[in-house]
Amino acid sequence: MTSQHVRHGENIVGRLLVGFLIVAVIWRCSVFILQSTWQKKQSPAKYQQAGTQEHQLVTKEFDWATTEPKKLRPFKPIYHITMAIQNNSLSELIIMDKNYISRINLRRQLMERHQRTVHGCLPTGREAVHELYAFLMGEHLPSHYPSMFRLTESRKMLENRVTGRSFPVNPYEDGEECLRVLGQTVEEDMFLLHKTPEGHFTDAFVCCFPSGFNPSEKLGRLLKDVHGPVPSYEKIGASMERYFSKLEAGKSVKRNNWSIQTHPELFDCGGDATTVKDEPGRGDGSRIEETYFRSELQALTRLPKTGSVLFSFKTYMYPISDIKEEGLGPELADAMEGLRKGNAPGMWRYKGAERWAEKLCSYLRSP
């Protein structure tokens, strides 16, 4: 065989290799595009617009029954009224732990006893309620907590594997029925607001664990009026409205608050925290076994379709003795006294500190 024939054969082999490489590259790109398209269909883009936030899923091995509640300790030596916003992942929009079943059972009881108090929906809020319901029941819960929730084969029903109850993934026409289902499916309390020329307006809610207020009185009110009783709210009111307006679709942020509660009830809409109970010793902090550090993990999330803002929060209750046992007693005592030292001194009375601070500070600082 001549060298010319050899070179010719090498050229043919080279061209074939190049051809195979081109086909392989095209095939891999096609697979990548198809996978990307499928993933977008499975997880709608409207809920992926959360910037660089991770949208992590909880593993199938997640065991809610052995998961301890978060420990929130957001107190500081001096209280200043601020927004104190932090970035939040959509994966933490709904949080599960070992208190789930007891709290869900309590929420069902509260909705039976206090219907008009714990949920409500105006006509202007129905579309946002439908959007929230479809997202949580049809997408978020079964994908983030597959050990607790699963879709039926038809994908028309969501089965709660903890309670044994099933509900449709498509929203009910009645907005309040949607809220009742959400209220007995997740622990988070929720308020929906939409923007008006006068400010953000509350037009739907489900709230079984209010802390010293009647949630039904917030329905149909502007954000500034909802926070009317809060001392020095005017210092952050305008910033709150601007932040609500600028919050991006599909994005979530979070913050914490804290208070002291001298009874064990999660449902507390008895009104002003400064009200003194008639029973001797009740409410003054002397009954340590009935005194709790209460904190809410709050989140703000913009719904992509309606543009409504979801304000949601999960409530945590810790016996005050737990704080002391952790060695944080002196820090909490400082924070209690610091309620009247910052830019909102009215918080001292608003949170009821004039009733319980002296005795609790003494207890928290004791050996």
C-alpha positions as CSV (number, residue, x, y, z in Angstrom):
1,M,0.0,0.0,0.0
2,T,1.4,3.4,-1.0
3,S,1.9,6.3,1.4
4,Q,-0.7,8.2,-0.5
5,H,-3.3,5.5,0.2
6,V,-2.3,5.5,3.9
7,R,-2.7,9.3,4.1
8,H,-6.1,9.0,2.4
9,G,-7.2,6.4,4.9
10,E,-6.1,8.5,7.8
11,N,-8.1,11.5,6.5
12,I,-11.2,9.3,6.2
13,V,-10.7,8.0,9.8
14,G,-10.1,11.6,11.0
15,R,-13.2,12.9,9.4
16,L,-15.3,10.1,10.8
17,L,-13.9,10.8,14.3
18,V,-14.8,14.5,13.9
19,G,-18.2,13.6,12.7
20,F,-18.8,11.3,15.7
21,L,-17.6,14.1,18.1
22,I,-20.0,16.6,16.5
23,V,-22.9,14.1,16.8
24,A,-22.0,13.4,20.4
25,V,-21.9,17.1,21.3
26,I,-25.3,17.8,19.6
27,W,-26.8,14.8,21.4
28,R,-25.5,16.0,24.8
29,C,-26.8,19.5,24.2
30,S,-30.2,18.1,23.2
31,V,-30.4,16.0,26.4
32,F,-29.4,19.1,28.5
33,I,-32.1,21.2,26.9
34,L,-34.7,18.5,27.3
35,Q,-33.8,18.1,31.0
36,S,-33.9,21.8,31.6
37,T,-37.3,22.0,30.0
38,W,-38.6,19.1,32.0
39,Q,-37.3,20.6,35.3
40,K,-38.9,23.9,34.6
41,K,-42.2,22.2,34.0
42,Q,-41.8,20.3,37.3
43,S,-40.9,23.4,39.2
44,P,-42.5,26.5,37.7
45,A,-40.2,29.4,36.9
46,K,-42.4,31.8,38.7
47,Y,-41.3,30.3,42.0
48,Q,-37.6,30.1,40.9
49,Q,-37.2,33.9,40.7
50,A,-35.6,34.1,44.1
51,G,-32.2,35.4,43.1
52,T,-29.5,33.2,44.4
53,Q,-31.6,31.6,47.1
54,E,-31.4,27.9,47.3
55,H,-34.6,26.0,46.7
56,Q,-33.6,22.9,48.6
57,L,-35.9,19.9,49.1
58,V,-36.1,18.0,52.3
59,T,-35.0,14.4,51.9
60,K,-37.4,11.5,51.9
61,E,-35.8,10.4,55.2
62,F,-36.9,13.5,57.0
63,D,-38.6,12.5,60.3
64,W,-40.8,15.3,61.6
65,A,-41.5,13.3,64.9
66,T,-37.8,13.5,66.0
67,T,-37.0,17.0,64.7
68,E,-36.6,19.4,67.5
69,P,-38.1,22.9,67.1
70,K,-35.7,25.7,66.3
71,K,-34.2,27.6,69.2
72,L,-34.8,31.3,68.6
73,R,-33.1,33.8,70.9
74,P,-33.4,37.2,69.2
75,F,-33.1,39.4,72.2
76,K,-30.6,42.2,72.5
77,P,-29.5,44.4,75.5
78,I,-31.3,47.5,74.2
79,Y,-34.5,47.3,72.1
80,H,-34.6,49.4,68.9
81,I,-37.6,49.2,66.6
82,T,-36.2,48.2,63.2
83,M,-37.2,46.0,60.3
84,A,-34.2,43.6,60.9
85,I,-34.8,41.8,57.6
86,Q,-32.7,38.8,56.6
87,N,-32.7,36.7,53.4
88,N,-34.9,33.6,53.5
89,S,-34.9,30.5,51.4
90,L,-38.2,29.3,50.0
91,S,-37.4,25.9,51.4
92,E,-38.0,27.4,54.9
93,L,-41.3,28.9,54.0
94,I,-43.0,26.1,55.9
95,I,-41.1,24.4,58.8
96,M,-41.9,21.1,60.3
97,D,-40.9,19.6,63.7
98,K,-42.1,17.2,66.4
99,N,-44.9,19.6,67.6
100,Y,-46.7,19.2,64.2
101,I,-49.5,16.8,65.1
102,S,-50.4,18.4,68.5
103,R,-50.5,21.8,67.0
104,I,-52.5,20.8,63.9
105,N,-55.0,19.1,66.2
106,L,-55.2,22.3,68.3
107,R,-55.7,24.4,65.1
108,R,-58.6,22.3,64.0
109,Q,-60.2,22.7,67.4
110,L,-59.7,26.5,67.3
111,M,-61.2,26.8,63.8
112,E,-64.3,25.0,65.0
113,R,-64.7,27.2,68.1
114,H,-63.6,30.5,66.8
115,Q,-64.4,30.6,63.1
116,R,-64.9,34.3,62.6
117,T,-61.9,35.1,64.7
118,V,-59.2,32.9,63.1
119,H,-59.9,33.1,59.4
120,G,-61.4,35.5,56.9
121,C,-61.3,36.5,53.3
122,L,-62.6,39.5,51.4
123,P,-63.6,39.3,47.7
124,T,-60.4,41.1,46.8
125,G,-58.3,38.4,48.5
126,R,-59.8,35.3,46.9
127,E,-57.5,35.2,43.9
128,A,-54.4,35.4,46.1
129,V,-55.8,32.7,48.4
130,H,-56.3,30.5,45.4
131,E,-52.7,31.1,44.3
132,L,-51.3,30.4,47.7
133,Y,-53.4,27.2,48.1
134,A,-52.4,25.8,44.7
135,F,-48.7,26.4,45.4
136,L,-48.6,24.9,48.9
137,M,-50.9,21.9,48.3
138,G,-49.9,21.0,44.7
139,E,-46.2,21.9,44.7
140,H,-44.5,22.9,47.9
141,L,-45.6,20.4,50.5
142,P,-45.3,17.2,48.4
143,S,-41.9,18.2,47.0
144,H,-40.4,19.6,50.2
145,Y,-41.8,17.0,52.7
146,P,-42.4,13.8,50.7
147,S,-42.3,11.8,54.0
148,M,-45.4,13.7,55.2
149,F,-47.3,14.6,52.0
150,R,-47.8,12.8,48.7
151,L,-49.9,13.4,45.6
152,T,-52.3,10.7,44.5
153,E,-51.8,9.0,41.1
154,S,-54.2,11.3,39.5
155,R,-52.3,14.3,41.1
156,K,-55.7,15.7,42.0
157,M,-55.5,15.1,45.8
158,L,-52.8,15.7,48.4
159,E,-52.6,13.0,51.1
160,N,-51.4,14.1,54.5
161,R,-49.6,11.0,55.7
162,V,-49.5,12.2,59.3
163,T,-53.1,13.1,59.9
164,G,-54.6,10.7,57.3
165,R,-56.6,13.5,55.7
166,S,-56.7,14.3,52.0
167,F,-57.6,17.5,50.2
168,P,-57.8,18.6,46.5
169,V,-54.8,20.3,45.1
170,N,-57.0,22.7,43.1
171,P,-58.4,25.5,45.3
172,Y,-62.0,25.6,46.4
173,E,-64.0,28.4,45.0
174,D,-64.7,29.6,48.5
175,G,-61.6,31.4,49.7
176,E,-62.4,30.8,53.4
177,E,-62.6,27.0,52.7
178,C,-59.1,27.2,51.2
179,L,-57.9,29.0,54.4
180,R,-59.5,26.4,56.6
181,V,-57.7,23.6,54.8
182,L,-54.4,25.5,55.0
183,G,-55.0,26.2,58.6
184,Q,-55.2,22.5,59.4
185,T,-52.3,21.4,57.2
186,V,-49.5,23.7,58.2
187,E,-48.6,25.5,61.5
188,E,-47.8,28.8,59.9
189,D,-50.3,31.7,60.4
190,M,-50.8,33.7,57.3
191,F,-52.0,37.2,56.2
192,L,-52.3,38.3,52.6
193,L,-52.0,41.9,51.6
194,H,-52.2,43.7,48.2
195,K,-51.0,47.2,47.3
196,T,-53.5,50.1,47.0
197,P,-52.8,53.8,46.5
198,E,-53.2,54.3,50.2
199,G,-50.8,51.5,51.2
200,H,-50.9,47.7,51.6
201,F,-54.3,46.3,52.5
202,T,-55.1,43.1,54.4
203,D,-57.7,41.1,52.5
204,A,-57.3,37.5,53.8
205,F,-55.9,35.6,56.8
206,V,-55.8,32.4,58.8
207,C,-54.3,32.9,62.2
208,C,-54.9,30.4,65.0
209,F,-52.0,31.5,67.2
210,P,-52.3,35.3,67.7
211,S,-50.2,36.9,70.4
212,G,-52.4,39.3,72.3
213,F,-54.6,40.6,69.4
214,N,-57.7,39.7,67.6
215,P,-56.7,38.7,64.0
216,S,-60.2,39.3,62.6
217,E,-59.8,43.0,63.4
218,K,-56.8,43.2,61.0
219,L,-59.0,42.2,58.0
220,G,-59.8,45.1,55.7
221,R,-57.2,47.4,57.2
222,L,-54.1,49.1,55.9
223,L,-50.7,48.1,57.1
224,K,-50.2,51.4,59.0
225,D,-53.5,50.9,60.8
226,V,-52.8,47.2,61.6
227,H,-49.6,48.4,63.4
228,G,-51.3,51.5,64.9
229,P,-51.0,50.3,68.6
230,V,-47.2,49.5,68.1
231,P,-45.1,52.2,69.9
232,S,-42.9,54.3,67.6
233,Y,-44.1,52.4,64.5
234,E,-44.0,55.6,62.6
235,K,-40.2,55.4,62.6
236,I,-40.3,52.4,60.3
237,G,-43.8,52.6,58.7
238,A,-42.7,54.3,55.5
239,S,-39.8,51.9,55.1
240,M,-42.1,49.0,55.6
241,E,-44.4,50.2,52.8
242,R,-41.4,50.7,50.5
243,Y,-40.0,47.3,51.3
244,F,-43.4,45.6,50.6
245,S,-43.6,47.4,47.3
246,K,-40.1,46.4,46.2
247,L,-40.1,42.8,47.3
248,E,-39.5,40.6,44.2
249,A,-41.9,38.0,43.0
250,G,-41.0,34.5,44.3
251,K,-38.6,36.0,46.9
252,S,-38.8,35.5,50.6
253,V,-37.2,37.4,53.6
254,K,-37.5,36.7,57.3
255,R,-37.3,38.4,60.7
256,N,-37.9,37.5,64.4
257,N,-39.7,39.1,67.3
258,W,-40.1,38.1,70.9
259,S,-42.3,38.6,73.9
260,I,-42.9,37.3,77.4
261,Q,-46.1,35.3,78.1
262,T,-47.4,34.5,81.6
263,H,-49.7,31.6,80.5
264,P,-49.2,28.6,78.2
265,E,-51.9,29.3,75.6
266,L,-50.9,29.6,71.9
267,F,-54.3,31.1,71.1
268,D,-54.1,34.5,72.9
269,C,-56.4,37.2,71.4
270,G,-57.3,38.5,74.9
271,G,-56.3,42.0,73.8
272,D,-53.8,44.4,75.3
273,A,-50.8,42.8,77.0
274,T,-51.1,45.4,79.8
275,T,-54.3,43.9,81.1
276,V,-53.8,42.6,84.6
277,K,-55.5,39.3,85.5
278,D,-57.8,39.3,88.5
279,E,-56.3,36.1,90.0
280,P,-53.4,36.9,92.4
281,G,-50.0,36.2,91.1
282,R,-51.3,35.6,87.5
283,G,-49.4,37.7,85.0
284,D,-46.8,39.2,87.2
285,G,-44.1,36.6,86.5
286,S,-44.1,35.0,89.9
287,R,-45.4,31.7,88.4
288,I,-42.3,30.6,86.7
289,E,-43.8,27.3,85.6
290,E,-46.4,29.3,83.6
291,T,-44.1,31.8,82.1
292,Y,-42.8,31.5,78.5
293,F,-40.5,33.2,76.1
294,R,-42.5,33.5,72.9
295,S,-40.9,34.2,69.5
296,E,-42.3,34.3,66.0
297,L,-40.2,33.4,62.9
298,Q,-41.8,35.7,60.4
299,A,-41.5,35.7,56.6
300,L,-42.5,38.0,53.8
301,T,-43.0,36.4,50.3
302,R,-44.3,37.9,47.1
303,L,-46.8,35.7,45.2
304,P,-45.7,35.8,41.5
305,K,-49.2,35.6,39.8
306,T,-51.3,38.1,41.9
307,G,-48.4,40.1,43.2
308,S,-49.9,39.9,46.7
309,V,-47.6,39.8,49.7
310,L,-47.8,36.8,52.1
311,F,-46.9,37.6,55.7
312,S,-46.5,34.3,57.5
313,F,-45.1,33.3,60.8
314,K,-44.5,30.2,62.9
315,T,-44.8,30.6,66.7
316,Y,-42.3,29.1,69.2
317,M,-42.9,28.8,72.9
318,Y,-40.1,28.1,75.4
319,P,-40.4,27.8,79.2
320,I,-38.6,30.7,80.7
321,S,-36.7,28.1,82.8
322,D,-35.1,26.7,79.6
323,I,-33.5,30.1,78.9
324,K,-32.0,30.2,82.4
325,E,-30.8,26.6,82.1
326,E,-29.0,27.5,78.9
327,G,-27.1,30.1,80.8
328,L,-28.8,33.0,79.0
329,G,-30.8,34.3,82.0
330,P,-28.7,37.5,82.5
331,E,-28.8,38.3,78.8
332,L,-32.6,38.0,78.7
333,A,-32.9,40.0,81.9
334,D,-30.8,42.8,80.2
335,A,-33.1,42.6,77.2
336,M,-36.2,43.0,79.3
337,E,-34.9,46.1,81.0
338,G,-33.6,47.3,77.6
339,L,-37.2,47.6,76.3
340,R,-37.4,51.1,77.7
341,K,-33.8,52.2,76.8
342,G,-33.9,52.2,73.0
343,N,-35.7,54.2,70.3
344,A,-39.1,52.9,71.3
345,P,-39.4,53.2,75.1
346,G,-43.2,52.6,74.8
347,M,-42.4,48.9,74.2
348,W,-41.8,48.5,78.0
349,R,-45.5,49.0,78.6
350,Y,-46.8,47.6,75.3
351,K,-45.1,44.2,76.0
352,G,-46.4,44.3,79.6
353,A,-42.9,44.5,81.2
354,E,-44.1,46.8,84.0
355,R,-46.0,43.7,85.3
356,W,-43.4,40.9,85.1
357,A,-40.0,42.4,84.5
358,E,-38.9,42.9,88.1
359,K,-39.7,39.4,89.3
360,L,-38.4,37.7,86.1
361,C,-35.2,39.6,86.0
362,S,-34.5,38.6,89.6
363,Y,-35.2,35.0,88.7
364,L,-33.1,35.0,85.6
365,R,-30.1,36.6,87.4
366,S,-30.3,34.3,90.4
367,P,-27.7,31.5,90.8
